[in-house]
Amino acid sequence: MARAKVEGQRWYVVGAGKSGVAAAELLARQGADVVLLDEKPVAQWAVKPTSARVQSAQVSLHTFDTRAIERCVVSPGVPPGPWSDALDARGVPVWSEIELAWQLRAHEEPVVAIGGTNGKSTTTSLVAHVLAAAGKRVFAGGNLGEPWANHEQESFDVSVLEVSSFQLERVSAFKPRVSVLLNVTPDHLDRYPSFEHYAAAKGRAFERQTPDDLAVIPAQDPICRWQAVRGRGQIVTFGPEGDVRVQGACIEDLTRGVRIDLERTRLRGGHNALNVAATLAALRPFELAPALLVDAIASFEGLAHRTALVRTCEGVRYYDDSKGTNVGAAVTALVGLLEPKAVLIAGGKDKGGSYEPLVEALRAKGRAVVTLGEAAPLIEAAVGSALPCKRAASMDEAVVFARAFAHHGDAVLLSPACASFDMFRDYKHRGDAFVEAVNALEEHKP
């Protein structure tokens, strides 16, 4: 049954992105009167509400008068500011779309929440894929794809949610049966005052867990463990020293008698070995047969824009990792390549972190770097004289420059280490532009 009642109440929703509109529509379906606000003019909203109970308006968050607001939902893309500080000072409830969906769900089912700086989309999709293969009715979404708020009346056996730090900033009752934190590396430092604040937001999914719940974290990771112990969930670890052990391309859950050879799956790289291990740990409460686990993971296709092979052209493999929107993700993709050397295409909207870890990986693995977007000068300054570097004005030009740098047997990797919003609608648009440019390359005739 629903945990909260909103009928007849006036709610404000700040941010008219996909999650914000889903939240507004959910509130309207439950009988609330809703005011949906965004800094963009209503005519420019990508998604527009359809309910007559939703009033839409443009507002400047710099001059936003919050005195009339008693209840509020904030879209994850809207950062905190004076407007939210004013609401907090008055004790006004401010929820995320994830919290709202939790509070208003008509049915209660176990929730698997998967967070982390990198790998959460693949792991979320993999967990959902295995559960579906076991015959479960599964919702998969959250930060990945479909907002949970669009499905509050539907009955599922399990809801598998990718949860971002932005979404978790504003949860107060959300309590997953399984909470997974894959890793925490510097990201979104253009939004958070420090890495510690960012990590603390990531860890909020653990806070209300009880000993009947599961907290899944990497072994020997003090940052993730510190977040997990904010709750009382049973801790299960994964990794080289974990309860679910990773040894090269072999993943073993000795408790369940499961052994998976990554080479027999469609997934590649050490990062995906960890994703598979985290998946096995997260699925422990569902007591699935070992043979089913092995077969389901082997049949998983992987996701687009995550180190996806686009094409081999003249002995060079081109990989689309447009989802690599932070430095840690780009490092993981680069180091995980089987090719001995790679030309990296990187750049976009800078997110405030250091590029030095990427430069260290490039010293070992890089052939050259092609930069583009607003962050190009910052990446070039970090690379310095470590290896050749050239700036491109477009994705088409970046691919042409990368081809000129690459040697036979190399890889060309798009893993931008930055957000996409300076030149593209989102990471998918950026990845599609890369794929189109790569497929347009003509092979030179001998």
C-alpha positions, 0 to 999 in steps of 0.5 A: 500500500502507498506509504504517503497520501497526497490527494488534495495537496499542492505540490511543487516540482522543480525541473521539467526533465524526464524525472520531473515530469514523471513526478508531476504526473504521478502526483496528479494521478494521486489527486494532488495539484501540481506546479511544475517549474523549470528555468527553460520556457515551457515551449522548449521542454523536451517532455510536457505533462499531459494532466490537467492538474499540472500547471507548468511555468518558467521560473528563475532559480536565482530569484525563486520565491519559495515562501508559498511552497510546503511540499516539493519534489526536485528533479535530479538535474537541478542542483541545490541552491539558495532556493533549496536552502530556504526550503530546508531552513523551514523544514519543508519536505523536498523529495527526489523522484525516487523517494516520491515513487517509493512513498506512493507505490501501490505495491511493495516489492524488493528493491535492488538499488545499484549506485557507483561512479562507474558500471552502474548501468551495466550492472543494473541491466545485468541484474534485471536480465538475470532476474527476468531469465529466472521468470521474475516480473522485473522493473529496470530503470531509475537513472537508467532509462525509465523513471520509476514514478511512471509505474507506481500502480504496477506489480513487480516481483523485483524493482532494479534501480540505477540510482545516482548521487543526484537522486539520493540527495533527497531520499528520506524513507527509501530502503532497498532490500539490496543496495550496491555501491560499485565504486566511488571516484571523483566526479561531479565536483562542479556540483559538490563542494568536495569529494567527501560530499559526493561520496556521502550522497552515493551512500545514502541508499544504505542509511535505512537498511536493517540486518535483513537487507544486503549491502554489496561493496567492493572488497578492500575499499574503505570509502565504500565500506564507510558508506555501507556501515551508515546502515545495518545491512549485511555486508557482502563484498566482491573483487579479488579479495571478496566474498564473490571473488574475481581472479582475472577473467574468472568470477566465483561465488563459492557460497553458491557454487557458481563459477563464471569465465568472462571469456565465455560471455559477451562482456570484456575487461576487468571492469566487467569482471567486477560488474559480474561479481557485484551482480552475483552478490546482489542476487544472493537473496533470490536463491537462483540456481547456479546453472541459471546464473551462468547461462543468463549472464552468458546471454547478456548482450551488454549496453550501447556506448559502453566500450562497444566495438563499432568497426575494424578498419585497416587493422584498427578497432574503433570503440564507442565508450561515450558513457565514459563521462568522468575520468575514472570511467575513461581510465577503466575503458582505456586500461581494459582494452586488449589492444596494446596501444590506443588513440583516445578521443576525449573532451566535452563539458568539464566536471571539475576533477583532475585529469592526472589519473587519465594521463597516467593511464595514457603514458602506459597505453596511449598512442595519442590524444584527440581533444574536443569541446570545452575541456580540450585546453584542460586535457591538453594542459594535463597531457603536456608533452607525454604524448602527441595531442591534437584538437578537433572542431567536430566529431567527424574531424576527431575520428579523422585525426585519430585514424591518422595517429593509429597504427595497425593493431591499435584501438581508437577509443571514444571515452570522453571523461567529460559530460556531453552537454557542450556539443551534444544532447547527451552521451547517446547523441555523442556516441551516435555521432562517433559511430556515424563518423567511424562508419563513414571512413573509407578503407584505403585501397592498396 
